[in-house]
Amino acid sequence: MKDAIALRQERQKVINEAKALVARAEEENRDLSDQEKESYDRMDADIDKFLVRINRIERMESLERDLKEPIGDSLKPDTGDLPTGDEARTTAELRGYENFLQNGKSAMNQEFRALQADADIYGGFVATPPEVSMQIIKAVDNALFFRQLATTFQVPKAESLGAPALDNDPADSTWTAEIGSASEDSTMSFGKRELKPHPLRKLLKVSETLIRKGAIDVVSFVTSRLAYKTAVPQENAFMNGTGSGQPLGIFAASSSGISTGRDVSTGNTTTSIAFDGLIEAKYSIKTQYWMDLSWIFHRDAGKQIRKLKDGEGRYIWESSVKANEPDTILGRPVYLSEYAPNTFTTGLYVGCLGAFSNYWIADALNIQIKRLDELYARTNQIGFIVSAETDGLPVLEEAFARITLA
């Protein structure tokens, strides 16, 4: 199987061929012939297919790196940093937990009894040790590019995280005499937005025979699949969430996040994104944020933008040939997501440019995996439930611009 670097190189080759085809017609001051149009459309489709394959391979490579070693080995505690009294119990918890996921209650032994003080063994499940919870959180981070761009906080004890906001700046200083009095400011005010992690759960049923025969590494299997099933709705909510019982998304107009005052439609048409529209969006954001900016579009919007050229006839979409490095538009990285809007109609959102470190995500650290032995015994299955709690919202709207059609 080809790796991501090889696919990027092949994609770049096709892009160069498409550019040469268009350039040849431009030099001759003519439109593409029917045969050339057919070739261009075929290359255009191939370029999109390459990008989908590249993203899929890079994501799988990232997950495989995290789950390459068995959890019991990769998460052994550094006992030198633990209090002496916790050493034996922490080791026992990890061994017992992994053993329980693999073999169920039949695996109870002297080490496993260390979990009985704070877990419902006879109810058919155990709580995830903190070390394993961190592994699940890491898997979710790798599956979501949005999390990699945002700022995340862990709130293991607090019910919510307050996000302080400077709602109004103080007025400018005023000129005065040498011994004159300073004028008192009355405009500066602070506000506060609350991030309260909301519960998210998923159930996965696995054949008991499959587990017993050892056809798969059940720990890695359950961790990777449930992490994915937890990641998908978070990705969607960080973009489109309403803020009611779920995160507030960047594409949801709200006074608590990004208001309609940050919508930019100038330069676009009623049905498509234009080069001038992208320039308007970038310059609507203060230059102090520019080094942290990234674009987010659906692939349908990406297809439109990739055909746009500047005044010199050069494509504005710059393709990357380096692994794990995104393409760029106007010098800033561009990310494509299936959860970004892709309906091209007057007044609708079609993309976002932002300094996404100003999107805050609050995670509660009570992530758990529960194993249900008895509930699905009649169908020879064992259930695994993953539970997570998270919330998110944009905390500084001036760091964002939503691209809207005219």
N, C-alpha and C positions, 0 to 999 in steps of 0.2 A: 504493500500500500504506500502511495506517495505521501510524503510529509507536507506540512503546511508551507515550508519554504519553497519546495519544488512547485507546488501549485501556484504560489504567488508569482514565481518566475514565469510560469506558463501563462498566467493571467496577464502579466505585464506585456508579454509577447503579443497576445491577441489585441490588447489595447493599442500597442504601437502600430499593428497592422491596420486597425480601424482608423487611427489618426492619419496614417499615410494615405489611406483610401480617400478620406475626406479632403486632405491637403492637396491631393492630385487634382481633384475636381475643382477646388477653389483656385488653384494656380491657372487652370484652363478656363476659369470664370464660367462654370457651368454647373448644373445640378447633377446629382448622381444618376447614372443610367439605371434601367430596371434591374440589370444583372448586378450592378454595384450596390443598389439598395438591398437586394436580396442577400448579398454577401455581408453588408453592414448589419442588417437585422440579425443574421445568424451569429456574427461575432458579438453583437450586443447581448444576445441571449447567453452566449457562452461565458461572457465576462461575469454576468450575474450568477450563473451556475458555479463558477469557480469560487466566488465570494462566499456562497452558501456552504460549499464543501470546506473551504478554509476555516470559516467560523466554527463548523461542526468539529473538525479535527482538532483545532486548538482548544476548544472547550473540553473535548474528551481527553486530550493529553493533560490538561490541567487537573481534571478529576482523577485520572490514573496516577498522577504524581502524588496526590494526597492520600490515595487509598491503596498504594502499592504494597505497603507493609501491613501485616495484620495489626488491628487496633491494639491488641494486648501488648505487642512489642513496641510499636511506635509511640505509645503513650505511657510507657513506664515512668513513674515519678522519679525526679532527682531527689533521692532521700537525703542528700547532703543539705538541701535547703528546707527540709521539713523538720518540724519539732520531733524530737525522739519518740514521743508517745504516739505519733500519728503514722510512723513508718510502716509498721506491720499491718495496720488497718487499711491504709491506702493501697498497698500492694494487694491485699486480699480482696478489696472491693473491685479492682480492675480485673483480676483473674476470675473472680466469681461472676462478675457481670458479663464478661465475654463468654464464659462457660455457660451461663444461663441463656444467653441469646442463641448459642449453638445447640444446646441440649435440653433446655427447659428445666423444670423442677427436679427431674431425675438427677441433675448434676449437683445437687446440694451435698456439700462435704464440709469439712472443718473450716476451710477458707471461706466458703460461701455463706456460712452462718454469720459472718461479720456483717452481712447486710440486713439481718433480721431485726436489728434494733430499730431501724427507721424505714422499713419497706414491708409492704403487704405481700409476703411470700405466698401465703396460702390463698390469696386472691388471684394469683396467676400473673403478677407483674412485679417488676422492681423498678425503682427510680434510677435514672442514668447518673453515674458518678460524674462530678464536675469535669474531669479530664476528658471524658467521652463527649460531653456536651460541647466543649470547645472544638472538638474535631468536627462535629456536625455544623457548627457555626462557620468554620473555615470552609467546609464544602459548599455551603450556601454562598459565601462570598465569592468563590471562584466561579460559580454558576451564573452570577448576576454581575454584569458589567456596571450596572447602575450603582451597586453598593461600592464598587471600587472607585467610583467618582465621588460619591457622597461622603459625608462625615458621620461616623457611627459612634453611638454611645451605648454602654452597657449599664442597665439599671437593675441589678440583682435584688436590691432591697426596697428601693423607692417604688411607689405605685406609678409615678409619672416623673417626667423630666421637664422642668420649666425652661423655655427658650426665651431669654431676655431679648427685647427688641427696642431699638431707639426709634420710636415712632416719629418724632419731630426733632430736628437739629436745633441747636441754639441759634439765635440771630447773629449776624456778623458783628464783630467788635466795631465800636464807633470812635471816631476821632474826637479827642478832647484836649483841653488845656493841660499844662504840666501839673497843676495842682487841682485839676477838675475831678469830679466824682465819676466813677464808672457806672454806666447805666445797667440796671438790673435786667436780666433776661427772663422772659415769661413764656417763651415758645417751646423750649426743650421739654420733652415728655418721654417716659419709658412705658412700654407695654410688655406683656408676657403671654407667650403661647405655650400651651401644654401638649407634651408628647406623652400619651398614655398607651403603652403596648397592648395591642388587641390579640386575642387568641386565634391561632391558626392550627388546624389539625388535619391529618391524613392517615387512612388505614390501608395497610398492604397485607394481603393474605398469601401465605407461602405453603406449598405442599409439604406435609410432614415427612413423606417418603423422600422427597428431594433433600430435605435437611438431614435426615438420618443417614442417607447413603453418601453424604458429603460430596454431591455433584457440584456444589458451589460453595464458596466461602460466604456463609450466610451473613456474617458480620459486615463484610464489605458490601455485599449485595443490598442488604437492608439499609445500610447507612447511605449509600450512593443514590438508590432509587427514592428513598423518602426525602433525602436532601433536595433532589430535583423537584419532587412533587410539592415541597415547601417553597422552593425558590420561584416557581412559575407565577403563582398568584401574587407574590411580593413584587416581582418585576412589573406586573400589570398594575398593581395598586400604586406603586411609586410614580407611575405615569398618569393613570386615569382614575385613581381612587377619589371617592367623594369626601373623605374625611370623617364620615359617620360610621363608626365601628370598624374603620380601616384607615390606612394612611391617606393623606391628602396629596394627590398627584400633581405633577407639573402642568398637565393639560386640563386641570380643573380650575376655572376662574373663581377666585375666592379672595375676600379681604383678609383672610387668615393665612394666605399663601401668596400666590401671584394673581394680582387683580388684572382686569381688562386694560388698565393703564399701561401694561407691559406688552400688549399685543401690537405687532408691527405688520401692516399689510401694504404699505407704500412700496411701489415698484413691482408688485406681483399682479397677475391678472386674476380674473374670476375663476379660472380653472387650473392654473398652473403657477409654479414657483419660477421667478425670474432672477437673473443675476443681480439686477438692481435691488430686488427685494432682500436678497441675502446681505448685500452691502448695507442697506438701511438697518437691518436687524443688528449687524455687528456694531455699527456706529451709534446705535441707540443705547449701548452699554458703555459705561465709563472705561477709559483705557486702563485704569488701575486693575480691572478684572481680566484683561485680555489674555494674559499668560495662563489663566486657569480655565479658559472657555473651551467648551466642547459642543458639537452639534449632535442632535438626536433626531433621526428621521425613520420612517418606515422605508422598506426597500423600494416600494413604488415611487415614493418621493425621491429616493436616491437615484432611481433610473432617470427621472426627469432632470435632476441636477447634473448628472454625469454628462449630459449632452450639451450643457451650457458652455459658452465660450466668452472670453473677454474681448476687448476691442481689437486685440492683435490676432484674433482667431485661435487662441490657445484655450484648451479645456481648463476650466477652473477647478475641476476635481483632480487632485494629485494622488496617484496610487502609490501605496507603500509596497516595498519588496522585502521588508524585514518582518520576521515572525513576531506575532503578538504586538505589532505596531499598526495602528489604524490608518486609513487613508485620511487626507486632509482637504478642507475647503477653506479658502482664504487664510491659509496658514494654521488652521485649528483642526484638531482631530474630529472625525465624524464616526458616529456609531449608528448602526442600523438595528432596529428592534421591531419584532412582529407586533408589539403592543403600542407602537406609536400610531397616531391616526393616519388614515390613508384615503379619506373621502375628499375629493377635490371639488368643493363647491363653495360659493361665495360665503365669506365670513367664518369658515371653519378652520380649525388649527391643522397645520400640516407639518409642524416641526418645532424644535426649541433649541435655542442657543443659550448656554448658561455656564456660570462658574458653579459647578454642581457640589463643590465643597460646602456651599451654602444651602444644601438640602441636608437636613439632619435626620438620622435614623436612630431610634431608641429601641434596643433589644433587651428583653428580660432574660436572665440567664437560667430560667427554669425549663430549658428544653429537655424533653424526656423521650425515651423510646420505651414503650411498654410491650411486653410479650403476653399474648392471651392464649393460654393452652386449652382451656375447656370450651370456650365459646363456640369454636368452629370444629370441635372434635368429630361431630357427626359427618362432616365432609372431609375428614382427614387433612385438615388445614390448621395452621397456626397463624394468628393475627399479630401484626406489629403496628403499633400506632406511634406516630411522631407528633409531638405538640410543641408549638413555638408561640412566642408573643412578641409582636413588633409594632411600631408606629413610625411615621415619617411625615415631614412637611418641609416646604421651602421656607426659610427663616428670613431671607433678605431679598425682596422682589426685584430690587434694582440690579441684581446680579444676573437677571434672566431676561430673555426676550422670546416671546412666542411668535412663530411665523404664521401669519394668517393670510388667507386669500382675500383679494379686494372685493 
